[in-house]
Amino acid sequence: MNKPINIFWFRRDLRLEDNAGLYHALNDGSAVLPLFIFDKNILDKLPKDDARVTFIYQTIQELKEELQKHGSDLLVKYGKPEKVWPEILKEYNVEEVYTNHDYEPYARERDDSMAEFLTSEKITFRTFKDQVIFEKNEILKADKTPYTVFTPYYKQWHAKLNDFFIKAYPTRKYFKNFLETEHLPLPTLKEMGFEKSQLDFPKISYKSKLDDYAKERDFPALDSTTRIGLHLRFGTLSIRKAVKDAIEAKSNVWLSELAWREFYMTILWHFPYAAFDSFKKQYDKIKWRNNEKEFKAWCEGNTGYPIVDAGMRQLNETGWMHNRVRMVVASFLSKHLLIDWRWGEAYFAEKLLDYEMASNVGGWQWAAGSGNDAAPYFRVFNPELQTKRFDSKFEYIKKWVPEFGTKKYAQPIVEHKFARERVLKVFKEALS
C-alpha cells in the first residue's frame, strides 16, 4: 500500500499564502498533496468562452509552477467531484482531506455529500473558515438570530474585529510538508470544452486607491474602485490581507464594503431560499411584465437611457461594471421595465468576472425592494439625476456609448414619469 497522505482540496482559495485550510493541512505533519477539480456540475452550465474559466485555468497554471519549485505539484482533475473522488482514492492512500468552507447552496450540498462519502471510507474531512472574517453564527443579535439590517450588523462586525481575526496563516513555514511528486498532467481548456478568453483580468493593486476611495468611488469615469471582486471570489487575494490594508489606510468606507460582502454571505447562509426567491416573500406576488424585447434592449445597452446603456456595454465588453452603475441598471430593469430581478441577476451571473452569488442576489434584491435591508419599493432611481450627480460631463457615457447625442442613439424605451407611476401602482397592488 502507498504511503498515507493528506489532501488539500483547493476551491475558492487559489493561493498558497495565508490560506487557512492549507495551513492546517501542512501543519499536521503528514505529506500534503494539493488538489483542484474542474467541476463539471458547475462548468457544464457555463458558456464555452466563459472568461472566469480562463482566469481559474491561468491561476492553476501559476499554482502548479510554484508548487513544482518546491518539489511538489497540483493534482488537477476534470469531472464531477462525486465521480473524481473514488478515482483519487484508488490512486492514493488518503488519511485526511482538508478544505475551506463554501457557503453557496450547491457548495453546501456538494460538501455534505463528500463528507458522507469520505467518512464512509474512513477518511476525515476537515473544513475551515477562510474566505470571510466572520461567518455563519459569529455575528448574531442578542436573541441569537441573524441580523437582516446592515448597520447594526456592521457595528458588531467592526467591534469584534481585532488582530486575531486578520492575522495571516504562516503557510510558507510548512511548505516542506508538500508531497514530493513528479510533474502531474493538466487537462487543456479545449479538452474541457472551453476557449481561451481574450478579456483582461484586473491585477491585485489597490493600495494607491484607498486614500481617495470614499471621495471618488461613485464616479464611474474615474478608475477609483479597487477591482478586487474577482480576486476575493476565487481567493487569489486573502480577505484578511484586504481588511488589514483597509485598516492601515484608515479607509473606513472600503472596510464597510468588505463587510457588506460578508453580510450578504451570512444572509445566504441563514436564508438559502433568498438565492432564488424574494427575501420578503410578499414580493413574489408582483406581476412582472417580463417583456423579452425590452430585456434584450437592456442586455445590449440600447434602452435610450445613456447611463444604463453605458453600464451594460461596459459589462458586455469587459466583464465588469462600475458599482454605482450596477445599482442604476438593476433599478431600471426591475422598476422602469418591470422585469423580474431574477432575469437581471442571471444575466450578471453569466457576464460578471467578479460574480459572487450572495452579493449579486443581495444587490439585485436591494434594487428591486424585495431584499433584506432593501431600498423601499417607492424609491426609483432616476437615471438622469444619477447622470447629473455622477457623470455630469458625460465622460463615462461617451466612452461606452459613442453615438450618444447623435441621431443614431436609441430613443428612450419608456418615459421616466410614466414608468415610475406604473411600478408604484403594480408594487402597491402586490404588497397591499
Backbone torsions as a table, in degrees:
resi	resn	phi	psi	omega
1	MET	NA	139.7	177.6
2	ASN	-59.5	159.6	176.3
3	LYS	-61.7	135.8	179.7
4	PRO	-66.5	139.7	179.6
5	ILE	-133.1	166.5	168.9
6	ASN	-108.4	154.4	178.4
7	ILE	-118.6	136.4	167.9
8	PHE	-106.1	122.5	-176.1
9	TRP	-98.7	106.8	175.9
10	PHE	-73.0	139.5	170.5
11	ARG	-135.5	-83.6	-178.9
12	ARG	-107.9	41.8	-172.2
13	ASP	-149.7	52.9	-167.2
14	LEU	-81.4	66.5	177.3
15	ARG	-155.7	154.4	178.1
16	LEU	-91.7	-28.3	-178.1
17	GLU	-80.0	143.4	170.8
18	ASP	45.1	57.8	-179.1
19	ASN	-121.9	114.9	-170.3
20	ALA	-58.8	-56.1	-177.2
21	GLY	-62.4	-39.9	179.2
22	LEU	-64.7	-41.2	177.8
23	TYR	-58.2	-48.0	-178.0
24	HIS	-65.4	-36.4	178.3
25	ALA	-64.8	-47.8	-177.6
26	LEU	-68.4	-35.2	-176.5
27	ASN	-71.1	-17.8	-179.3
28	ASP	-66.7	-25.3	176.0
29	GLY	101.5	-24.9	177.4
30	SER	-76.6	160.1	177.4
31	ALA	-66.1	135.5	-175.8
32	VAL	-114.3	124.6	173.3
33	LEU	-101.3	117.6	176.3
34	PRO	-76.0	145.2	-176.1
35	LEU	-135.0	142.2	167.4
36	PHE	-134.8	136.7	178.5
37	ILE	-115.4	119.8	168.4
38	PHE	-75.2	104.7	-166.3
39	ASP	-83.9	110.9	-179.4
40	LYS	-61.3	-29.5	178.0
41	ASN	-59.1	-31.4	178.2
42	ILE	-91.1	-48.2	-172.7
43	LEU	-64.2	-33.7	-176.4
44	ASP	-63.5	-17.8	-178.6
45	LYS	-93.5	-3.1	-172.2
46	LEU	-98.8	151.6	174.4
47	PRO	-66.0	153.7	-172.3
48	LYS	-68.3	-17.2	178.6
49	ASP	-106.8	24.6	-177.3
50	ASP	-59.4	119.1	-173.8
51	ALA	-66.7	-28.4	-178.1
52	ARG	-65.0	-32.5	178.8
53	VAL	-66.3	-39.7	176.0
54	THR	-62.3	-44.0	179.3
55	PHE	-60.0	-47.0	179.4
56	ILE	-61.1	-44.0	-177.4
57	TYR	-60.4	-45.8	179.8
58	GLN	-64.3	-37.9	178.9
59	THR	-66.1	-40.1	177.8
60	ILE	-62.1	-41.6	177.7
61	GLN	-60.0	-42.5	179.4
62	GLU	-65.3	-40.8	177.9
63	LEU	-62.3	-41.8	179.3
64	LYS	-60.9	-45.4	-179.1
65	GLU	-61.1	-44.1	-179.9
66	GLU	-62.7	-44.4	-178.8
67	LEU	-67.3	-35.7	179.5
68	GLN	-64.4	-31.9	176.2
69	LYS	-63.0	-24.6	-179.9
70	HIS	-100.1	17.0	176.3
71	GLY	76.8	10.8	-179.4
72	SER	-120.1	-163.2	177.2
73	ASP	-166.8	173.2	178.5
74	LEU	-107.2	124.0	175.2
75	LEU	-79.3	120.7	-178.1
76	VAL	-116.7	125.5	179.3
77	LYS	-120.9	153.5	175.9
78	TYR	-124.5	120.4	-178.8
79	GLY	160.1	-168.9	177.5
80	LYS	-91.3	131.8	-175.8
81	PRO	-49.9	-37.5	-178.3
82	GLU	-66.7	-20.9	176.2
83	LYS	-94.5	-34.7	-174.9
84	VAL	-69.4	-42.4	-173.7
85	TRP	-61.4	-44.7	177.3
86	PRO	-58.4	-34.3	178.0
87	GLU	-66.2	-42.1	179.9
88	ILE	-61.6	-40.1	-177.4
89	LEU	-68.6	-22.6	174.9
90	LYS	-74.6	-30.1	-174.6
91	GLU	-86.4	-35.4	-173.9
92	TYR	-128.6	150.0	176.6
93	ASN	-91.2	91.6	-171.2
94	VAL	-95.3	129.0	177.3
95	GLU	-96.3	-46.0	-177.3
96	GLU	-139.4	148.5	175.8
97	VAL	-119.4	127.9	179.0
98	TYR	-112.6	144.5	174.4
99	THR	-160.2	-179.5	177.9
100	ASN	-111.4	151.1	-179.9
101	HIS	-58.1	147.1	169.1
102	ASP	-133.4	143.7	-166.8
103	TYR	-111.8	-2.2	-177.5
104	GLU	-79.0	154.3	-174.3
105	PRO	-53.2	-48.1	-179.4
106	TYR	-62.3	-42.8	-177.2
107	ALA	-62.7	-39.3	179.9
108	ARG	-64.8	-42.1	178.8
109	GLU	-63.3	-46.9	179.4
110	ARG	-59.1	-46.0	-176.1
111	ASP	-69.4	-35.0	176.4
112	ASP	-62.7	-44.7	-177.6
113	SER	-73.3	-32.8	176.8
114	MET	-67.0	-40.2	178.5
115	ALA	-61.3	-42.8	-179.8
116	GLU	-63.2	-45.5	-178.7
117	PHE	-64.4	-48.6	-176.9
118	LEU	-65.0	-38.8	178.1
119	THR	-62.5	-39.0	178.9
120	SER	-65.6	-22.5	177.4
121	GLU	-94.6	12.1	-180.0
122	LYS	63.6	33.2	178.9
123	ILE	-113.5	131.1	179.5
124	THR	-78.2	134.6	179.0
125	PHE	-113.1	112.7	-176.9
126	ARG	-115.6	131.0	177.0
127	THR	-127.1	150.9	-171.9
128	PHE	-132.1	159.2	176.0
129	LYS	-80.4	125.5	-179.0
130	ASP	-140.7	-35.2	-170.8
131	GLN	-91.1	1.3	177.0
132	VAL	-139.2	163.1	174.3
133	ILE	-80.9	-45.8	178.7
134	PHE	-126.7	140.2	-175.0
135	GLU	-135.4	171.1	169.9
136	LYS	42.5	-105.8	-175.0
137	ASN	-103.8	19.3	-175.7
138	GLU	-79.0	-23.6	175.7
139	ILE	-123.0	103.4	-178.6
140	LEU	-130.9	160.4	174.6
141	LYS	-71.1	171.2	-178.8
142	ALA	-58.5	-30.9	-179.3
143	ASP	-88.2	13.3	176.1
144	LYS	69.8	19.1	174.1
145	THR	-102.3	157.0	-177.6
146	PRO	-73.6	148.2	173.0
147	TYR	-68.3	142.2	172.6
148	THR	-120.4	3.1	175.8
149	VAL	-120.1	134.0	-171.0
150	PHE	-66.3	-46.2	-170.7
151	THR	-56.0	-52.0	177.5
152	PRO	-66.0	-32.7	175.5
153	TYR	-59.5	-48.2	-176.3
154	TYR	-65.8	-35.5	178.0
155	LYS	-58.0	-45.4	-178.9
156	GLN	-72.7	-39.7	177.4
157	TRP	-56.0	-47.8	-176.7
158	HIS	-68.8	-39.6	-179.2
159	ALA	-66.1	-33.7	-176.3
160	LYS	-81.1	-20.6	-175.8
161	LEU	-64.6	127.3	172.8
162	ASN	-150.2	-179.1	-174.0
163	ASP	-57.5	-32.4	-178.3
164	PHE	-58.2	-41.8	-174.7
165	PHE	-77.4	-17.0	-178.5
166	ILE	-113.4	9.0	178.5
167	LYS	-70.0	133.7	-179.4
168	ALA	-72.8	144.5	173.9
169	TYR	-79.6	123.4	-174.9
170	PRO	-81.2	67.8	-176.4
171	THR	-61.0	-38.5	-172.6
172	ARG	-56.9	-31.1	179.2
173	LYS	-56.9	-25.3	-172.1
174	TYR	-114.9	16.7	-178.4
175	PHE	-59.2	-22.2	179.5
176	LYS	-62.9	-16.9	-178.2
177	ASN	-89.6	2.8	171.5
178	PHE	-66.5	142.3	179.5
179	LEU	-63.0	129.3	174.0
180	GLU	-74.0	128.4	-177.7
181	THR	-153.9	160.4	172.5
182	GLU	-67.9	168.8	175.1
183	HIS	-64.8	133.9	-177.5
184	LEU	-102.3	148.3	-175.6
185	PRO	-68.7	158.5	176.8
186	LEU	-129.5	118.4	177.7
187	PRO	-62.0	148.5	179.6
188	THR	-83.0	161.4	175.5
189	LEU	-56.9	-42.4	-177.8
190	LYS	-61.4	-41.7	179.0
191	GLU	-61.9	-27.1	179.2
192	MET	-92.7	3.4	176.3
193	GLY	84.6	21.0	-178.7
194	PHE	-118.2	156.7	175.3
195	GLU	-108.0	153.3	177.8
196	LYS	-72.5	129.5	179.3
197	SER	-80.2	146.6	178.7
198	GLN	-94.9	1.7	-178.4
199	LEU	-66.4	150.3	174.4
200	ASP	-86.7	137.0	177.8
201	PHE	-101.0	135.1	179.9
202	PRO	-64.9	144.0	177.0
203	LYS	-83.9	162.8	174.6
204	ILE	-84.5	91.0	176.0
205	SER	-152.4	91.5	-172.6
206	TYR	-122.1	-12.4	-171.8
207	LYS	-59.0	-37.8	-178.1
208	SER	-66.6	-17.7	-176.7
209	LYS	-92.0	-10.7	-171.8
210	LEU	-71.5	-32.2	-178.5
211	ASP	-60.0	-42.1	-175.4
212	ASP	-105.3	9.9	-174.4
213	TYR	-55.7	-49.9	-175.9
214	ALA	-61.2	-36.8	-175.2
215	LYS	-78.2	-34.4	-167.9
216	GLU	-112.2	-8.5	-169.0
217	ARG	-64.5	-21.1	-176.2
218	ASP	-88.0	-2.2	-175.2
219	PHE	-102.6	105.7	-170.1
220	PRO	-66.7	-19.5	179.0
221	ALA	-74.8	-18.4	-179.8
222	LEU	-90.3	145.6	174.7
223	ASP	-89.2	72.3	-169.4
224	SER	-120.4	5.5	175.4
225	THR	-103.4	163.6	-167.7
226	THR	-82.1	-19.9	178.4
227	ARG	57.6	31.1	-177.6
228	ILE	-99.0	6.3	-179.0
229	GLY	-53.7	-42.9	-180.0
230	LEU	-60.7	-41.3	-176.1
231	HIS	-73.9	-32.5	174.7
232	LEU	-72.5	-35.9	-178.5
233	ARG	-61.1	-43.9	-176.7
234	PHE	-104.5	6.1	172.6
235	GLY	71.5	22.7	174.2
236	THR	-77.5	-10.6	171.7
237	LEU	-127.1	135.5	178.6
238	SER	-78.3	133.9	177.2
239	ILE	-61.6	-32.5	179.9
240	ARG	-63.7	-40.3	178.1
241	LYS	-65.3	-44.1	-179.2
242	ALA	-60.2	-46.0	-178.8
243	VAL	-65.3	-41.9	179.0
244	LYS	-60.8	-43.6	179.5
245	ASP	-64.7	-37.4	178.6
246	ALA	-63.3	-43.1	-179.1
247	ILE	-66.1	-45.3	-178.7
248	GLU	-63.1	-34.5	-179.7
249	ALA	-85.3	-0.5	-175.9
250	LYS	53.9	36.1	-179.2
251	SER	-94.5	80.1	-174.1
252	ASN	-66.0	-32.9	-179.9
253	VAL	-66.9	-42.9	179.1
254	TRP	-66.5	-38.3	177.3
255	LEU	-59.1	-42.1	-179.8
256	SER	-68.3	-30.4	175.9
257	GLU	-65.0	-39.9	177.5
258	LEU	-64.8	-34.8	178.5
259	ALA	-71.5	-33.4	176.0
260	TRP	-56.4	-41.7	179.9
261	ARG	-57.6	-43.1	-179.2
262	GLU	-73.1	-34.0	177.0
263	PHE	-59.3	-47.8	-179.6
264	TYR	-66.8	-33.9	176.7
265	MET	-65.6	-38.3	178.0
266	THR	-64.9	-42.0	178.0
267	ILE	-59.5	-46.5	-178.2
268	LEU	-64.0	-35.4	179.1
269	TRP	-66.1	-46.0	-176.4
270	HIS	-81.4	-27.0	-176.9
271	PHE	-129.8	66.7	-173.6
272	PRO	-59.5	-23.8	179.3
273	TYR	-60.9	-25.6	-175.5
274	ALA	-70.3	-7.2	174.6
275	ALA	-68.9	-27.4	-173.5
276	PHE	-125.9	-17.9	-179.3
277	ASP	-125.0	163.7	179.2
278	SER	-63.7	134.9	176.4
279	PHE	-59.3	-47.4	173.3
280	LYS	-87.1	105.4	-166.0
281	LYS	-61.0	-26.8	-178.6
282	GLN	-65.0	-18.5	179.0
283	TYR	-70.8	-15.5	175.8
284	ASP	-74.5	-2.9	176.9
285	LYS	-89.6	-5.5	-177.4
286	ILE	-63.4	136.7	177.7
287	LYS	-91.0	90.6	179.7
288	TRP	-69.4	148.2	177.0
289	ARG	-80.0	-39.2	177.5
290	ASN	47.7	52.3	178.5
291	ASN	-79.3	116.2	-172.6
292	GLU	-67.0	-34.1	179.4
293	LYS	-65.9	-41.8	179.0
294	GLU	-69.6	-35.7	177.2
295	PHE	-62.7	-41.5	179.5
296	LYS	-62.6	-42.2	179.2
297	ALA	-62.8	-39.2	177.1
298	TRP	-64.0	-48.7	-178.9
299	CYS	-57.5	-40.3	-174.1
300	GLU	-87.1	-6.7	-178.5
301	GLY	74.8	45.6	178.8
302	ASN	-129.5	45.8	-176.4
303	THR	-91.6	-11.2	-174.9
304	GLY	82.2	2.5	173.0
305	TYR	-107.7	104.5	-167.4
306	PRO	-56.2	-41.1	-176.9
307	ILE	-69.9	-33.4	176.7
308	VAL	-66.3	-47.1	-177.3
309	ASP	-65.8	-37.8	178.1
310	ALA	-61.9	-44.3	-179.7
311	GLY	-61.9	-45.4	-177.2
312	MET	-67.7	-36.1	178.9
313	ARG	-71.3	-36.4	175.5
314	GLN	-60.6	-44.0	179.0
315	LEU	-61.1	-48.7	-176.1
316	ASN	-64.3	-33.6	-175.8
317	GLU	-86.8	-32.7	-171.3
318	THR	-117.8	-13.3	-175.9
319	GLY	78.9	15.0	-179.1
320	TRP	-147.1	151.1	174.4
321	MET	-139.7	142.6	179.7
322	HIS	-58.9	140.4	-171.8
323	ASN	-61.7	-41.0	178.0
324	ARG	-60.2	-42.7	-176.4
325	VAL	-69.7	-29.6	176.5
326	ARG	-57.1	-40.8	-180.0
327	MET	-65.3	-41.1	-176.9
328	VAL	-65.9	-46.4	-177.1
329	VAL	-70.1	-32.1	179.4
330	ALA	-69.5	-43.5	177.2
331	SER	-63.0	-40.8	-177.9
332	PHE	-62.3	-45.2	-178.1
333	LEU	-65.3	-49.0	-173.6
334	SER	-77.4	-28.7	-175.1
335	LYS	-106.5	-50.0	178.8
336	HIS	-67.2	-41.7	-175.6
337	LEU	-99.3	-8.0	-178.7
338	LEU	52.5	47.9	176.0
339	ILE	-108.2	134.5	-175.5
340	ASP	-49.5	129.6	-179.2
341	TRP	-55.5	-26.7	-178.8
342	ARG	-65.1	-30.3	176.9
343	TRP	-64.3	-45.5	-179.9
344	GLY	-67.5	-40.8	179.8
345	GLU	-60.3	-42.0	-179.5
346	ALA	-67.0	-36.9	179.2
347	TYR	-66.5	-43.9	176.2
348	PHE	-61.1	-40.2	-178.4
349	ALA	-60.4	-32.6	-179.1
350	GLU	-79.7	-31.9	-169.7
351	LYS	-101.4	-30.7	-171.8
352	LEU	-76.5	126.0	173.5
353	LEU	-61.9	-37.2	-175.6
354	ASP	-95.7	24.6	-177.4
355	TYR	-56.1	123.8	178.4
356	GLU	-131.2	115.2	-171.6
357	MET	-52.4	-49.2	-175.0
358	ALA	-60.0	-47.9	-178.1
359	SER	-69.9	-38.3	-177.7
360	ASN	-67.8	-48.5	177.4
361	VAL	-61.6	-44.0	179.9
362	GLY	-59.9	-44.9	-179.6
363	GLY	-65.2	-43.3	179.5
364	TRP	-65.6	-42.2	179.9
365	GLN	-70.3	-30.5	175.5
366	TRP	-61.5	-47.3	-177.1
367	ALA	-67.1	-37.6	-177.9
368	ALA	-77.2	-17.4	-178.6
369	GLY	93.9	-5.0	-172.6
370	SER	-91.5	-5.8	-173.5
371	GLY	-89.0	175.6	171.6
372	ASN	-70.9	144.0	177.0
373	ASP	52.7	38.7	-173.9
374	ALA	-87.6	165.8	170.8
375	ALA	-63.3	139.2	-179.3
376	PRO	-59.5	150.3	-171.8
377	TYR	-60.4	-26.7	-178.0
378	PHE	-83.7	-0.9	175.4
379	ARG	-86.3	111.0	-179.4
380	VAL	-118.9	113.7	179.2
381	PHE	-56.2	130.9	174.2
382	ASN	-95.2	109.6	-175.0
383	PRO	-57.9	-32.2	-180.0
384	GLU	-68.5	-41.8	177.8
385	LEU	-66.4	-39.1	177.7
386	GLN	-61.2	-39.7	178.6
387	THR	-64.9	-45.9	180.0
388	LYS	-58.5	-40.3	-176.7
389	ARG	-76.8	-38.6	-168.3
390	PHE	-117.7	-8.4	176.6
391	ASP	-148.8	51.6	-170.9
392	SER	-61.2	-26.5	179.3
393	LYS	-96.0	7.4	177.9
394	PHE	60.4	26.1	-178.3
395	GLU	-66.7	-45.8	179.1
396	TYR	-65.2	-46.4	-177.6
397	ILE	-60.6	-46.4	-177.2
398	LYS	-66.2	-30.0	178.3
399	LYS	-63.8	-42.6	-174.0
400	TRP	-99.6	-19.7	179.3
401	VAL	-125.6	77.0	-174.0
402	PRO	-61.7	-25.7	-179.1
403	GLU	-83.6	1.0	178.2
404	PHE	-56.0	134.5	178.7
405	GLY	87.5	-2.3	176.6
406	THR	-112.3	171.9	-179.7
407	LYS	-68.0	-18.2	-179.0
408	LYS	-72.3	-19.0	-174.7
409	TYR	-74.0	142.0	-176.3
410	ALA	-60.4	147.2	172.3
411	GLN	-74.4	149.6	178.3
412	PRO	-56.2	134.0	-175.8
413	ILE	-68.9	-25.2	-179.5
414	VAL	-156.9	150.8	-179.5
415	GLU	-85.3	136.6	-171.3
416	HIS	-58.4	-49.5	-176.2
417	LYS	-61.6	-44.1	178.8
418	PHE	-61.6	-46.1	-177.9
419	ALA	-61.6	-40.7	-178.5
420	ARG	-64.1	-46.2	-179.7
421	GLU	-63.5	-38.8	-178.7
422	ARG	-65.4	-45.8	-177.0
423	VAL	-66.9	-38.5	179.6
424	LEU	-62.3	-40.5	180.0
425	LYS	-65.0	-47.8	-177.3
426	VAL	-65.3	-45.8	180.0
427	PHE	-64.2	-41.2	-178.5
428	LYS	-61.7	-43.6	179.6
429	GLU	-61.3	-42.4	-177.7
430	ALA	-70.3	-33.3	-170.1
431	LEU	-97.2	-8.2	-177.6
432	SER	-86.4	NA	NA
